[in-house]
């Protein structure tokens, strides 16, 4: 079983990202589970969500304590996200404008903010980075691009072209940072 934790700020779309990843797993013939964490979240406050993906039935329903991947939606949260816990052989996927090394962990970087702005994905809080991050995470997890695309088109039928363009660009540009 593969576990991911998404660390972001309220309003960035952490929960939607978790649901999209779980749905992509289902469309890829696996089991997927999205686990939003609802504490005292509010816009702008640190929040988290988790995802489990497995080829077999998922029996766990608790939060992911030591995930295999940590998705960091803002580079301001890198230290807190890693200190919260990660599997010793885990990896980190960071939304940052330039390469950021996370000490002791393989790191992937994507500039989701720039992609969202370029593709016209905005909400009242700023660029909607969860869609480019969805594309990047799918690539890192080896979820086929056609599954990623189908997940977006199923979520936003007839109106997903901007989301699709952002996710595809992120899928094709996420970069693993050399140690």
C-alpha atoms as one frame of an Amber mdcrd trajectory, in Angstrom:
protein
   0.000   0.000   0.000   1.189   3.482  -0.901   0.485   6.388   1.457   0.705
  10.118   0.743   0.223  13.148   2.951  -0.587  16.540   1.474   0.529  19.566
   3.473  -0.843  22.918   2.399  -2.619  26.039   3.533  -6.404  26.289   3.807
  -7.854  27.342   0.461  -5.137  25.738  -1.699  -7.217  22.660  -2.512  -5.524
  19.949  -0.440  -8.751  17.983  -0.017  -9.651  18.224  -3.717  -6.133  17.035
  -4.587  -6.556  14.038  -2.262  -9.910  13.145  -3.850  -8.493  13.449  -7.371
  -5.591  11.133  -6.522  -7.908   8.540  -4.966 -10.172   8.726  -8.015  -7.205
   8.324 -10.378  -6.221   5.189  -8.461  -9.736   3.794  -8.921  -9.705   4.598
 -12.629  -6.323   2.858 -12.844  -7.824  -0.381 -11.449  -6.561   0.063  -7.900
  -8.164   1.012  -4.613  -8.014   4.649  -3.544  -8.851   6.362  -0.294  -8.877
  10.111   0.405  -8.589  11.134   4.039  -9.207  14.821   4.688  -8.204  16.016
   8.133 -10.727  18.394   9.597  -9.430  20.053  12.714  -9.510  23.789  13.192
  -8.677  24.505   9.550  -9.388  27.897   8.124  -8.243  29.758   5.039  -4.531
  30.402   5.244  -3.874  28.050   8.166  -1.753  24.907   7.689  -3.919  21.919
   6.708  -3.367  18.346   5.618  -5.041  15.505   3.815  -3.909  11.965   3.099
  -4.307   9.399   0.333  -3.892   5.646   0.236  -3.493   3.667  -2.979  -3.405
  -0.109  -3.046  -3.892  -2.954  -5.512  -6.039  -4.689  -2.861  -8.743  -3.648
  -0.404  -7.694  -0.916   2.007  -8.654  -1.765   5.581  -6.946   1.142   7.369
  -9.000   4.294   7.918  -6.654   6.332  10.099  -4.400   9.198   9.101  -1.049
   8.346   7.493   1.669   8.744  10.128   4.718   7.837   8.025   3.686   8.285
   4.393   5.748   7.173   1.417   5.299  10.594  -0.203   4.735  14.046   1.226
   3.240  16.630  -1.123   4.141  20.151   0.017   1.857  22.754  -1.537   3.993
  25.692  -0.348   7.733  25.678   0.196   7.065  27.576   3.459   5.759  24.266
   4.837   8.711  22.012   3.942  10.253  21.846   7.407   6.917  21.337   9.188
   5.793  18.708   6.659   8.963  16.641   7.019   9.020  16.971  10.811   5.433
  15.713  10.904   6.788  12.380   9.659   7.752  10.550   6.501   8.856   7.011
   5.764  12.676   6.813   5.901  12.666   5.719   2.245  10.029   8.306   1.335
  10.079  11.149  -1.175   8.921  14.760  -1.128   7.071  16.574  -3.925   7.369
  20.356  -3.545   5.582  23.250  -5.195   8.386  25.799  -5.560   9.522  28.212
  -8.269  13.001  26.676  -8.354  14.766  23.504  -7.235  14.597  22.901  -3.490
  16.478  20.022  -1.861  14.856  18.405   1.132  17.691  16.956   3.155  17.754
  13.139   3.376  14.852  12.596   0.956  14.548  12.295  -2.814  12.773  15.474
  -3.890  10.589  16.367  -6.864   9.902  19.989  -7.793   7.115  21.628  -9.780
   6.236  25.317 -10.088   2.494  24.797  -9.744   1.866  28.501  -9.077   3.323
  29.546 -12.442   1.495  26.808 -14.316  -1.841  27.735 -12.706  -1.337  31.412
 -13.534  -0.278  30.651 -17.103  -3.351  28.460 -17.672  -5.755  30.939 -16.068
  -6.640  28.854 -13.004  -7.564  31.318 -10.257  -9.808  31.369  -7.224 -10.507
  34.201  -4.813  -7.368  33.148  -2.895  -4.995  33.121  -5.876  -3.773  30.464
  -8.315  -5.410  27.025  -8.029  -2.274  24.939  -7.603  -3.957  21.651  -6.763
  -4.578  20.842 -10.438  -0.939  21.200 -11.564   0.108  19.313  -8.430  -2.300
  16.527  -9.394  -0.491  16.190 -12.725   2.925  16.223 -11.055   1.983  13.640
  -8.420   0.461  11.349 -11.062   3.763  11.441 -12.957   5.831  10.732  -9.823
   3.534   7.817  -8.891   3.618   6.435 -12.461  -0.114   6.887 -12.931  -0.507
   6.904 -16.722  -1.194  10.288 -18.295  -4.402   9.048 -19.941  -5.747   8.024
 -16.497  -4.875  11.470 -15.121  -6.634  13.120 -18.065  -9.717  10.914 -17.746
  -9.965  11.686 -14.025 -10.024  15.418 -14.760 -12.556  15.089 -17.588 -14.814
  12.941 -15.390 -14.616  15.496 -12.558 -15.284  18.491 -14.826 -17.147  17.161
 -17.891 -17.247  19.695 -20.692 -15.427  22.292 -18.623 -12.061  20.753 -17.792
  -9.882  22.050 -20.630  -7.973  24.589 -18.490  -7.534  22.060 -15.710  -6.432
  19.465 -18.227  -3.871  21.794 -19.814  -2.377  22.660 -16.407  -2.206  19.035
 -15.257  -0.626  17.866 -18.521   2.034  20.583 -18.380   2.880  19.658 -14.781
   2.904  15.947 -15.655   5.500  16.663 -18.330   7.655  19.137 -16.381   7.897
  17.837 -12.805  11.593  17.330 -12.100  13.474  15.100  -9.695  16.187  17.089
  -7.957  19.582  15.382  -8.055  21.199  14.776  -4.700
